């Protein structure tokens, strides 16, 4: 089997941003990408985070982070992150990453969703672990299953840590 490079998104894959926002503002789990269920506050995710940028450093890791760290250590490679982070999010995101990725060599590229997709397509043998529900297609994407991406057709959909481990371990 040919081994593939694997890249990782941050929010929804490593960091549980939705969880900390829901907790802080007493909001329901959102089932749409643009968080329409949160409109009762008249604000989207960017406006909510802007009220308290510490949200970005206080967020807990997702259930997948430990498995990703184990994979990176076992494979002994640089952890390459591709993340859409508004300018004001970047410094707190780096603090979060430095805290949770202690001892892990990583690099982060701040790319919007279109840039991520275009970059991914420059690799013939690569995968992106991601939760974003609006890419043109998902042939190279390991989709982290979330309520807001249920309608996406993806061959590699991950619903548990065990499923992610299987995909990663088959790539070592």
C-alpha atoms as a printed R data frame, in Angstrom:
    type eleno elety resid chain resno       x      y      z
1   ATOM     1    CA   UNK     A     1   0.000  0.000  0.000
2   ATOM     2    CA   UNK     A     2   1.299  3.463 -0.873
3   ATOM     3    CA   UNK     A     3   1.635  5.669  2.158
4   ATOM     4    CA   UNK     A     4  -0.027  9.053  2.045
5   ATOM     5    CA   UNK     A     5   0.825 12.337  3.652
6   ATOM     6    CA   UNK     A     6  -1.845 13.298  6.138
7   ATOM     7    CA   UNK     A     7  -2.667 16.885  7.058
8   ATOM     8    CA   UNK     A     8  -4.969 18.017  9.855
9   ATOM     9    CA   UNK     A     9  -7.410 20.858 10.445
10  ATOM    10    CA   UNK     A    10  -7.467 22.452 13.925
11  ATOM    11    CA   UNK     A    11 -11.026 23.371 14.969
12  ATOM    12    CA   UNK     A    12 -13.302 20.347 15.028
13  ATOM    13    CA   UNK     A    13 -10.339 17.982 14.617
14  ATOM    14    CA   UNK     A    14  -7.860 18.932 17.362
15  ATOM    15    CA   UNK     A    15  -9.687 21.675 19.287
16  ATOM    16    CA   UNK     A    16 -13.349 21.548 20.338
17  ATOM    17    CA   UNK     A    17 -14.218 25.163 19.572
18  ATOM    18    CA   UNK     A    18 -17.954 24.531 19.187
19  ATOM    19    CA   UNK     A    19 -18.027 22.876 22.600
20  ATOM    20    CA   UNK     A    20 -16.519 25.820 24.463
21  ATOM    21    CA   UNK     A    21 -18.747 28.311 22.629
22  ATOM    22    CA   UNK     A    22 -21.865 26.254 23.411
23  ATOM    23    CA   UNK     A    23 -20.864 26.048 27.059
24  ATOM    24    CA   UNK     A    24 -19.961 29.737 27.495
25  ATOM    25    CA   UNK     A    25 -23.091 31.074 25.785
26  ATOM    26    CA   UNK     A    26 -25.496 28.254 26.744
27  ATOM    27    CA   UNK     A    27 -26.189 27.340 23.125
28  ATOM    28    CA   UNK     A    28 -27.471 24.112 21.557
29  ATOM    29    CA   UNK     A    29 -25.412 21.795 19.351
30  ATOM    30    CA   UNK     A    30 -25.517 23.296 15.897
31  ATOM    31    CA   UNK     A    31 -26.593 21.225 12.902
32  ATOM    32    CA   UNK     A    32 -25.568 23.773 10.253
33  ATOM    33    CA   UNK     A    33 -22.129 25.073  9.364
34  ATOM    34    CA   UNK     A    34 -22.956 28.737  9.819
35  ATOM    35    CA   UNK     A    35 -24.519 28.069 13.204
36  ATOM    36    CA   UNK     A    36 -28.009 29.281 12.307
37  ATOM    37    CA   UNK     A    37 -29.326 27.807 15.551
38  ATOM    38    CA   UNK     A    38 -27.241 30.379 17.411
39  ATOM    39    CA   UNK     A    39 -29.039 33.307 15.773
40  ATOM    40    CA   UNK     A    40 -31.074 33.842 18.937
41  ATOM    41    CA   UNK     A    41 -28.055 35.862 20.067
42  ATOM    42    CA   UNK     A    42 -27.859 37.615 16.703
43  ATOM    43    CA   UNK     A    43 -24.237 36.548 16.355
44  ATOM    44    CA   UNK     A    44 -22.260 33.956 14.479
45  ATOM    45    CA   UNK     A    45 -19.169 32.081 15.647
46  ATOM    46    CA   UNK     A    46 -16.778 34.920 14.734
47  ATOM    47    CA   UNK     A    47 -18.761 37.496 16.699
48  ATOM    48    CA   UNK     A    48 -19.075 35.171 19.697
49  ATOM    49    CA   UNK     A    49 -15.335 34.492 19.784
50  ATOM    50    CA   UNK     A    50 -14.649 38.235 19.384
51  ATOM    51    CA   UNK     A    51 -16.462 38.787 22.699
52  ATOM    52    CA   UNK     A    52 -13.803 36.700 24.441
53  ATOM    53    CA   UNK     A    53 -10.721 35.585 22.514
54  ATOM    54    CA   UNK     A    54  -9.724 33.514 25.554
55  ATOM    55    CA   UNK     A    55 -12.289 31.015 24.267
56  ATOM    56    CA   UNK     A    56  -9.597 29.976 21.795
57  ATOM    57    CA   UNK     A    57  -7.106 29.102 24.533
58  ATOM    58    CA   UNK     A    58  -9.679 27.659 26.964
59  ATOM    59    CA   UNK     A    59 -11.218 25.185 24.521
60  ATOM    60    CA   UNK     A    60 -10.705 21.522 25.322
61  ATOM    61    CA   UNK     A    61  -9.121 19.156 22.820
62  ATOM    62    CA   UNK     A    62 -11.382 16.902 20.799
63  ATOM    63    CA   UNK     A    63 -11.521 13.204 21.519
64  ATOM    64    CA   UNK     A    64  -9.232 12.707 18.488
65  ATOM    65    CA   UNK     A    65  -6.188 14.675 19.654
66  ATOM    66    CA   UNK     A    66  -4.492 11.869 21.613
67  ATOM    67    CA   UNK     A    67  -4.787  9.443 18.681
68  ATOM    68    CA   UNK     A    68  -3.332 12.038 16.297
69  ATOM    69    CA   UNK     A    69  -0.406 12.716 18.650
70  ATOM    70    CA   UNK     A    70   0.277  8.964 18.981
71  ATOM    71    CA   UNK     A    71   0.244  8.630 15.189
72  ATOM    72    CA   UNK     A    72   2.663 11.552 14.704
73  ATOM    73    CA   UNK     A    73   5.049 10.196 17.359
74  ATOM    74    CA   UNK     A    74   4.910  6.667 15.929
75  ATOM    75    CA   UNK     A    75   5.495  7.870 12.398
76  ATOM    76    CA   UNK     A    76   8.101 10.414 13.619
77  ATOM    77    CA   UNK     A    77   7.013 13.169 11.244
78  ATOM    78    CA   UNK     A    78   6.148 16.831 11.389
79  ATOM    79    CA   UNK     A    79   2.491 17.463 12.211
80  ATOM    80    CA   UNK     A    80   1.264 19.736  9.430
81  ATOM    81    CA   UNK     A    81  -1.860 21.696 10.267
82  ATOM    82    CA   UNK     A    82  -4.026 23.578  7.782
83  ATOM    83    CA   UNK     A    83  -6.482 25.865  9.487
84  ATOM    84    CA   UNK     A    84  -8.768 28.728  8.603
85  ATOM    85    CA   UNK     A    85  -8.093 31.202 11.401
86  ATOM    86    CA   UNK     A    86  -9.027 34.889 11.224
87  ATOM    87    CA   UNK     A    87  -6.052 37.139 11.977
88  ATOM    88    CA   UNK     A    88  -7.131 37.853 15.581
89  ATOM    89    CA   UNK     A    89  -7.484 34.118 16.257
90  ATOM    90    CA   UNK     A    90  -3.965 33.182 15.211
91  ATOM    91    CA   UNK     A    91  -2.034 34.170 18.351
92  ATOM    92    CA   UNK     A    92  -4.453 32.470 20.804
93  ATOM    93    CA   UNK     A    93  -4.572 29.432 18.508
94  ATOM    94    CA   UNK     A    94  -0.779 29.207 18.596
95  ATOM    95    CA   UNK     A    95  -0.891 29.370 22.418
96  ATOM    96    CA   UNK     A    96  -3.441 26.537 22.447
97  ATOM    97    CA   UNK     A    97  -1.333 24.452 20.079
98  ATOM    98    CA   UNK     A    98   1.865 25.074 22.056
99  ATOM    99    CA   UNK     A    99   0.082 23.916 25.212
100 ATOM   100    CA   UNK     A   100  -1.558 20.782 23.806
101 ATOM   101    CA   UNK     A   101   1.213 19.794 21.395
102 ATOM   102    CA   UNK     A   102   4.132 20.015 23.830
103 ATOM   103    CA   UNK     A   103   7.020 17.957 22.475
104 ATOM   104    CA   UNK     A   104   5.425 17.612 19.020
105 ATOM   105    CA   UNK     A   105   7.049 19.242 16.013
106 ATOM   106    CA   UNK     A   106   4.313 20.995 14.097
107 ATOM   107    CA   UNK     A   107   3.793 23.596 11.433
108 ATOM   108    CA   UNK     A   108   0.583 25.481 10.777
109 ATOM   109    CA   UNK     A   109  -0.537 27.032  7.529
110 ATOM   110    CA   UNK     A   110  -3.354 29.529  7.851
111 ATOM   111    CA   UNK     A   111  -5.477 28.771  4.797
112 ATOM   112    CA   UNK     A   112  -9.106 29.440  4.037
113 ATOM   113    CA   UNK     A   113 -11.224 26.511  2.874
114 ATOM   114    CA   UNK     A   114 -10.680 27.177 -0.825
115 ATOM   115    CA   UNK     A   115  -6.911 27.401 -0.310
116 ATOM   116    CA   UNK     A   116  -6.922 24.149  1.662
117 ATOM   117    CA   UNK     A   117  -8.761 22.339 -1.097
118 ATOM   118    CA   UNK     A   118  -6.508 23.696 -3.863
119 ATOM   119    CA   UNK     A   119  -3.377 22.792 -1.880
120 ATOM   120    CA   UNK     A   120  -4.687 19.285 -1.153
121 ATOM   121    CA   UNK     A   121  -5.284 18.706 -4.853
122 ATOM   122    CA   UNK     A   122  -1.590 19.418 -5.591
123 ATOM   123    CA   UNK     A   123  -0.799 16.138 -3.776
124 ATOM   124    CA   UNK     A   124  -1.739 12.949 -5.563
125 ATOM   125    CA   UNK     A   125  -1.289 10.837 -2.430
126 ATOM   126    CA   UNK     A   126  -2.490 12.908  0.523
127 ATOM   127    CA   UNK     A   127  -5.377 13.105  2.943
128 ATOM   128    CA   UNK     A   128  -6.780 15.984  4.980
129 ATOM   129    CA   UNK     A   129  -8.548 15.241  8.271
130 ATOM   130    CA   UNK     A   130 -11.276 17.871  8.366
131 ATOM   131    CA   UNK     A   131 -14.824 18.677  9.502
132 ATOM   132    CA   UNK     A   132 -15.721 21.373  6.945
133 ATOM   133    CA   UNK     A   133 -18.913 20.486  5.015
134 ATOM   134    CA   UNK     A   134 -18.590 22.525  1.806
135 ATOM   135    CA   UNK     A   135 -15.678 21.209 -0.256
136 ATOM   136    CA   UNK     A   136 -16.475 20.375 -3.902
137 ATOM   137    CA   UNK     A   137 -15.761 16.683 -3.237
138 ATOM   138    CA   UNK     A   138 -14.218 14.490 -0.541
139 ATOM   139    CA   UNK     A   139 -12.018 11.890 -2.255
140 ATOM   140    CA   UNK     A   140  -8.935 12.979 -0.258
141 ATOM   141    CA   UNK     A   141 -10.687 14.021  2.917
142 ATOM   142    CA   UNK     A   142 -11.151 12.095  6.134
143 ATOM   143    CA   UNK     A   143 -14.332 13.729  7.384
144 ATOM   144    CA   UNK     A   144 -14.777 14.003 11.139
145 ATOM   145    CA   UNK     A   145 -18.474 13.288 11.602
146 ATOM   146    CA   UNK     A   146 -20.355 16.259 13.066
147 ATOM   147    CA   UNK     A   147 -24.022 17.261 13.128
148 ATOM   148    CA   UNK     A   148 -23.314 20.027 10.595
149 ATOM   149    CA   UNK     A   149 -21.737 17.726  7.977
150 ATOM   150    CA   UNK     A   150 -24.184 14.797  8.042
151 ATOM   151    CA   UNK     A   151 -25.360 15.446  4.462
152 ATOM   152    CA   UNK     A   152 -21.842 15.334  2.988
153 ATOM   153    CA   UNK     A   153 -21.037 12.235  0.939
154 ATOM   154    CA   UNK     A   154 -17.597 11.105  2.091
155 ATOM   155    CA   UNK     A   155 -16.036  7.666  1.719
156 ATOM   156    CA   UNK     A   156 -13.793  8.281  4.716
157 ATOM   157    CA   UNK     A   157 -16.122  9.458  7.490
158 ATOM   158    CA   UNK     A   158 -14.868  9.090 11.054
159 ATOM   159    CA   UNK     A   159 -17.372  8.714 13.883
160 ATOM   160    CA   UNK     A   160 -15.035  7.445 16.605
161 ATOM   161    CA   UNK     A   161 -11.451  7.527 17.784
162 ATOM   162    CA   UNK     A   162 -11.173  3.849 16.830
163 ATOM   163    CA   UNK     A   163 -12.138  4.616 13.228
164 ATOM   164    CA   UNK     A   164  -9.583  7.417 13.018
165 ATOM   165    CA   UNK     A   165  -6.887  5.160 14.494
166 ATOM   166    CA   UNK     A   166  -7.657  2.519 11.838
167 ATOM   167    CA   UNK     A   167  -7.212  5.035  9.025
168 ATOM   168    CA   UNK     A   168  -4.007  6.434 10.524
169 ATOM   169    CA   UNK     A   169  -2.541  3.033 11.382
170 ATOM   170    CA   UNK     A   170  -3.194  1.763  7.875
171 ATOM   171    CA   UNK     A   171  -0.998  4.598  6.679
172 ATOM   172    CA   UNK     A   172   2.110  3.777  8.755
